[in-house]
Amino acid sequence: MKLNAYISFNGNCREALEFYAGALGGKVISMIPYSEMPAGAGMPISPELSDKIMHGRVEVDGDWIMASDAPPERYRAPQGIQMSASINDVAQAEAAYAKLSAGGTIVMPMTETFWAQRFAMFQDKFGISWMINCEKPRP
C-alpha cells in the first residue's frame, strides 16, 4: 500500500506542481488537462476549466504529490492538514525549506528542536501548509 497526498488547487495546479518538482528535486510525471477527458465521462467541462489540470503527479524519491484544479464551485481552501517532508540531510532540509517557503508565510522558522536536527512549519505561496522535518539520529 502507498498513501499519498492529493491537493486541490484553485486554478494554479500546473504552476504549483512545477514549483514542487523544482523545489524538491522531483519530476513532473503527468499533467492531464480537463480538455483531454473523454466525452461522456460524467462531468461537463466549462470552457474556463478546459486548460486546467484534471490530474497531475510529481514524483520525488519514489513518493508522489498528486493534485488537480477543482472546478471553481467545488474548490475549498485546504484546512487542518499539512504536507510533511521528512529529509535525512540537514543541508537538503534547509534547501527544501528555503525553496518551498519562498513567497509564503513562515509559521515556525527552520530550527533545531528536541526531536529534530531541523524542523520548520510554513504555508507556501499557493496556500498549502508544510512541515520540514530532519530528525535527530536515534540511539
Summary of the structure (lengths in Angstrom):
residues: 139
radius of gyration: 16.6
end to end distance: 28.9
largest distance: 57.7
contacts: 368
relative contact order: 0.19
helix: 24%
strand: 38%
